[in-house]
Amino acid sequence: MASADEPSPSIEVDSPWHDGDEAQLRDAERDAWLRGQGYRAVRIEGDDVLKDAVAMAERVASLIQRTLAARRGGSERVTTPSQPAATPTPAPPPLRGRGP
């Protein structure tokens, strides 16, 4: 049952390196640490991101929406953008030659 205590997702994009025994042990230790900090590890295969980045972004957005809905105690409402998001710009913008 979801509640206001719903853990925040920690999105991890894993490379094939994570398939090895040692890496899986480290991942399990990291997942346990994250749980202790109030997070839930969500692992996405790097190859899946490379094959279909839009689908993986939609999966992450849906996961976040479900988490927020669970915290509010309401039903989940999944929406997808009608058009691709614009390329993000740095915030704040570069200093145009000023600064370090």
Helices and strands as residue ranges (DSSP letters): E 8-14, G 16-19, H 21-36, E 39-45, H 46-51, H 53-72
